């Protein structure tokens, strides 16, 4: 049983990607429908920053004009890139240590493949706990079976062990209850 990875999460939703020169007014329609989405700001193929509805409201409260303001002027720049094949436990540790503005998922060539959202973070902690619980149960079961096999004097097969084997019963003298008498 393998530990789930960062890429096992829903990394293809909850975001849009726009060019750095994009005006705030052009993304407002998308954010009005999906206010929880992150707007990832890119230049070429590189993700430079992130903007959320909260960032836009903050800029507007400070007097910014949404029709003229570009996303690269208000984006937050602390971006953590994590490879998709990173095990959840290691990825969550990296996220906790760095406290980034946004987490992007990249492939082995460092190409953007998705966005690791706050919802993904919460879901991944539950998924990791479930994995760890299942792994611990499997380990205990394996240990118990191994111990039982080692204690057995006769090396019965695993199927008999798991099904409870019938070493004490004599197979020739099986009493089968019958409701019909044939006498």
Secondary structure, 3 states (H helix, E strand, C coil): CCCCEHHHCCCCCCEEEEECCCEHHHHHHHHHHCCCCEEEEEECCEEEEEECHHHHHHHHHCCCCCCCCEHHHHCECCEEEEECCCEHHHHHHHHHHHCCCEEEEECCCCCEEEEECHHHHHHHHHHHHHHHHHHHHHHHHHHHHHHHHHHCCCCCCHHHHHHCCCCCCCCCCCCCCCCCCCC
